[in-house]
Amino acid sequence: MTSAQRRPMRASFAPRERVRAAAARSRGRGAMAVAGVGSLSSVVGGSGGAGGSGAGHDAGDFLARYRLVSNKLRKRFLRKPNVSEAGEQFGQLGKELRAQDCLPYAAWCQLAVARCHQTLFHGPGEALALTEAARLFLRQEREARLRLACAAAYGEPLQAAASCFAFAVRLHLELGQPAAAASLCLELAGALRALQQPGPAAVHFERAAELQLPLLPLEALLALGDAASCKLLTRDYDGALELFTRMQLLARERAAGGGGGAGPAGAGGGGGAPAARSGGPGQPGAFLDVLVQCEVSRVLLLLLLQPPPPKLLPEHAQTLEKYCWEAFDGHCQDSSCPLPEELFLLLQSLVMASHEKDLEAMKVLQGELWPLLSADQNHLLHLILQEMIAPSGQGI
């Protein structure tokens, strides 16, 4: 065979070699995609560096072990991948990385475990792995902020944690577990509030209340109170007033019906002096406590907002009418206003002093009301006096 005849054969072999090389380069990416990780190299260079946890550890060893497990998920001729074994090994690798404080890598291993459970159609295992990944991302965010002494808004780990929690909540709802879904919403909301993100936290508190309301009405009311407290932190006073009004209507219905929730709930509502944290059938007292706190918060918010008569809603007008002097005789018989007499008289005096613009009287009343109000309510009362002394209109 001449050299001219051999050249076409060499050329025919070249495409095959290029195909094999391209396939070898894509093995790692394909295995990672099967395991549920889009691009692990971006995590090593991005999330690992951003979070800062485990920065001193060798990423090469982790990647090698990760790819070794991922290769077991590749489809082979006449052989199914052992997804269950791969999931166990991803979980073991995640535990080792967590023990070494390599939080982003451990979280991505948990995501791979979740994808394995998804392949096996095992919803509870997938939800558990997603929840564990979310907690690792949250821990990474907290440690990064402590180390950098910077309250950066919405870092990458925090966004990843919120996404993982959202998927886990959806899975619990698909499995018919609204209580578990609500608990995850509360966990995420509490973490966001602790990380100075009250706006997003309020959304998740409201979502938790929506899920809890049918079976755990008292806990739902407390979650709404937390949402209202977050709205106060963001200076959304109209939104807080709307939530307190909604809470009061729900609490009045439950108190009249004698219904209740089960078990203690999380940290307290924005209306807040310590209300009862447990309730059950035949225990309307906890709902009466919520009624009292909502009533006080609504009165203070109305004094702060001072809505003009054309924009004053009927339910708000009825609330203020109860605190005119002529309404005192019927107070004790009014079941919709279960305030203690001392607190009612002080609020009544505060409303009248506010209408009369009597600043000195309001300062005296502030001192008398201080021990009877919660922290949020005392802050609202302070804002009322500040607006009367030097009107600013900021956020109001």
N, C-alpha and C positions, 0 to 999 in steps of 0.2 A: 504494500500500500504506500503510495507516495505521500509526501508531506502535504500536498494540496488536498489529498483525499482525507487526511487526518484532521485538518482544521475544522471542518463542519462538525465532526464528532466532539471535539473539545468545546466548540460553541454550544452544542446541545447539552453538554454536562453543566455549563455555567449557570443556566437558570435554575437547575435543581439545587446547586450549591447555595445560590442566593436565597431560595425558598427555605432551605434547611436553616440557614443562618438567621433569617427573619423569624422563623418559628422558634428557634432557641431563645432569641431576644424577647419574644412575647410570652414565654412561659411564665415568668414571674408576674407580669401584669395580668395575665389571664387567671392565674391561681388566686391572686389577690381579689380580682373582681368576683370570682366565685365565692370567696370567703366574706364578701361584703365590704371590702375596703377598696375605694376607687383608686387611690394613688398613695401608697404608703410612703414613698419617697418624699412627697409633699408634707406628710405628717412629721417625718423625721426632721426635715428642714424648717418646717413652719410651726406646727403646734408644739412640738417638743421644745423648740427654742423659745417660743412665746410664753409657754407655761413656765419654763425654767426648771421643772422638776426632772431630775434624772439626767441633767445635762452632762454630768461627768461620766456617764456610763457609755460603753461602746455600742453604738447603734448597729455596727456591722454584724455582731454576734446575734443580736435580736433579729435582724433581717434574715440572716441565714436560717435560723430556727423557724422563723415565720414562713419562709418559702418552703422549707422542708415539710412543714405540716400542710401548707397549701397545695403542694404537689399531690397529696393524697386525694384531693378533691378533683383532680383532672379526670376527665372521662377517657377510658381506655377501651380498646376493642374487646367486646364480650366480657367486660368487667365493670361493675358499678363502683363508684367511689364510696369509701367508708366514711360517710358524713358524721356518723355518731362518734367514731374514734377521733376524727379530726376536731370535732367540737370539744371533746374532753381534753385534747392536747392544747388547743387554744386556751381553754380555761386554766390549765396548769401553767402555761406560759404567762398568762395574765397575772396569776397569783404570785409567781416569782418576780415579775416586774413590779408589782405593787409593793412587795416586801422590800425591793431595792429602791423604792420611791421614784420609779419611772412611771409617773402617773399617765402621761399621754399615751405611751405604748401599751400600758395595761388597759386603758380605756378602749383602744382600737382592737385589742385582743377580745375584749368583751363584745364589741360589735361583730367580730368574726364569729363568736359563739352564737350571738343572736341570729346571724344569717344561717348558720348551720341548723339551728332549731326551726327557722322558717322553712328551710328545705325539707325538714322532717315533719312539717305541719304540726309543730308542738308549740302552741301559742303561749302557755304559761312560762315555758323555758325561755322563749324569745323575749317576753315582757320582763322577766327577771334579769336577763343579761343586759337588756337596754337600760333598765333602772340602775344596775351596777355601773354601767358605762357613764350614765349621766352623773352619778355621784362622784365618780373619779374625775370627770371634767370639772365639776363644781369645786372639788378639793384643789385641783390644779389652779383654778381661777383665784380661789381664796389665798393660796400660798403665794401665787405670783403678786397679788396686790400687797400682801404683807411684806414681801421681800423688796418690792419696788417702792413701797410707801406711796402708792398712787391708786386712787379710786377711779381707774379708767372705766369708761362706760362701755359695756358690752364687748368684752374681749372675745376672742375666738373660742376659748373653752366654754365660756358662758353660753354662747350661741349653740355650740354643740350639745351642751347639757340640756338646753331648752328643747332642742329637736328630739333628743333621745326620750325625754319625758313625754313629749307630745305623742310620739309613736307608741310608747308604753301605755299611755292613757287610752289611745284608740284601741289597742289590743285588749285591754281590760274591759272596755265597753263591748267589744265584739264577743268576748267570753261571758258577758252578762254579769260583770263585777263592777257596778258603779261605785261601791264604797271604796274599793281599791283604787279606782281611777281618781276619785275625789282626794284620797290621801296623797297621791302623787302630785295633784294640782296644789294642794296645801304645802307640800314639801318644796316644790319649785317656787311658790309664791313667797314662802318664808325666806328661802335663800336669796331671792331677788330683793326683798325688802332689806335683808341684812347687808346686801352689796350696794345699797343706796340706789335701788331701781324701783321706787314706789309705784311709778306709773304702770309698768308691765306687771308688777306684783298684784295690783288691784284687779287686773284682768283675770289672773289665775285664781284669785280669791273668789271672784264672782262665778267663775266656772265651777269651782269646788262647791259653792253654795247651790248652784243649779243642780248638780249631781246629788247632793245630800238632801235636798228639800223633801222628796217623797218619803224617805225612810228615816231621816235624821233631821227633823226640822230645827231643833235647838242648835245643833252644830252648824246647820246652814245659816241661821241668823248670826251666829258668832263669826262665821266666815265673811258674811256681808259687812259686819262691823269692822273686820280687819280691812276689807276693801275700802270702806268709808274712811278709815284712818289713813290709808295710803293716799286717798284723794285729798285729804287735808294736807298731807305733806307736799303734794304737788300744787297746792293752792286752787284746786278745783272745787270751790265751795258749793257751786250749783250741783255738781255731781254728787258731792257728799250729802247735800240736803235731799236729793232725790233718793239716795240709798237709805238714809235714815227714815224717810217717809215710807218707803217700801217695807223696811224692816218693821216699822210700827204697825202697819196694816197686817203683815203676816203674823206678828206676835199677838196682836189682838184676836185674830181668828183662832190661833192655837190656844190661847189662854181661855177663850170662851168655850172651845171644844174640849179642853182638858187633855189635848194631845201633847206628846213630848218626844224627845229624842232619847238616844241611848248612849250612855257613857260620856266621859269628859272629852272636851274638844281642845283645840290648840289655843295659842295665845290670843289675847282678848281683842274685843271689838273696838272700833274707833270711838264709839260712844262712851266708852268706857270705864267707869268705876267697876270694880270687880263684881261682875254678875255671876249668877250660879253657873257652874260649869258642868253640871250633870242634870239630866232630866229623864223623865219616863212618863208612861201613861199615868194620868192622875196627879201630875206634878206641875200645875200651872204657875207655881211661884217663880220658877226660872223665867218664864215668859213675861211675868209681871216686872221682873227686874229689867229685862230687855226693853219693855215698854217705857219704864221710867227713864232709862238712859237715852233712848231715842227721843223722848219728849224734851228732855233738857237740851240735848244737842240741837234739835230742830229750832227751839226757841232762840238759842244763842246764834245759830246760823242766820236766822231771819233778822235778828238785830244787827248782825254784821253786814248782811247783804242789803238790807233796807230796800226791798223791791218796791217800785212805785205801784200805787193801787191798780192801774190797768194791767200790770203784769203779775199781780199777786194771785196765785192759784186759790181756788175755794178752800182746799184742805189747809193751806197755810193761813188763810184769813181766819178760819175757824179756830186754829191753834192760838193765834194772837188774841182773839176775842175772849178766850177763856181766862186771860190774865188782866182783863180790865177790872176795875173795882167792883162793878155791879155783879161780876160772876162769882164773887167769893162765897155767897150763901149757898150756891149749888155745888160747890167743889166737892164736898165730902160724899155727896150722893152720886157724883159723876164717875161711873165705873170706867169710862174711857180715859180718865186722867188720874191714875193711881199714885200720884206723887205724895210723899209725906207732907204734912201740913206746913212744917217749918220751911222745907225746900220750896213748896208752892208759894208761900208768902214772900220769900226772898226773890224768887223769879218774878213774881207779880210786881214787886217794888222795882226790880231792875228794868222791867219793860216800861213801867210808868216813868222812871227816871230817864230812860233813853229817849222816850217821846218828848219829855220836857227839856232834854239836853242838860240835865243837872249832873255835871261832871263830879262834883264833890260827893254827892249822894252815891254815885256809881262806884267811886273809889272805896267808900265805906262798905258798900254791898259786896265789892270784890273780896275784901278781907273776910267777910262773914261767909261767903259762898266757897271760898278756897278749900276748906277741908271737906266740903260736901261734893266736890266735883272731881272728875278724873283729870289726868294730865292733858288730854286733848281738849276737854271742855274748859279747863283753866286757860289753855293757850287761846282758845276762841274768845274768852272773856277779856284776856289781855289785848287781843287784836281790836275788840270793840272799843276799849278805852283809847287805844292808840289812834284809831280812826277818828274818834271824837276830838282828841287833843290836836292831832295834825293829820287831817284827811290826805291820804295819798292816792287812793284808788288803785293801788297796785294789786292786781290779781283779784279784785273784788268788783 
